[in-house]
Amino acid sequence: MEAEAVVKKLVGVASHHEWEVKELRADREFAVEYLKAALESLDNPDERGGSLIMLRALAEAYGGLGAVAAKAGISRESLYRSLSPKGNPTLKTLVAVLNTLDLRLTVTQVARKSARARSRKARPSRKLAA
């Protein structure tokens, strides 16, 4: 927090978070792509905390956490916890937050290697005897 206080004293300097929120607010298409990236990372345990922070920044850009929580019918404290690096939002919470932002979850198929390529990789290699 001390470093943040020093940054605020500098004229013309903004934190990354402040810049991020400003950009998300200014460019809706960027905000949607940003959210897509965040949601794609949710299934990776090593990236989940960052994804939740990204969703939190989006909520801050579009009304602030208090307003989003009220509109979603969630307590502010619960939303803060859910969108923290160690948060674990329920599907109900995630959908409610997205609805307040006029967004929704969608499903797409993950591109996988062809069945033929997978079966070739799974077969043991045959070595010719000399």
Secondary structure, DSSP 8 states (H G I E B T S, - for coil): -HHHHHHHHSTT---HHHHHHHHHHH-HHHHHHHHHHHHHHTTSTTTHHHHHHHHHHHHHHTT-HHHHHHHHT--HHHHHHHTSTT----HHHHHHHHHHTT------------HHHHHHHHS-------
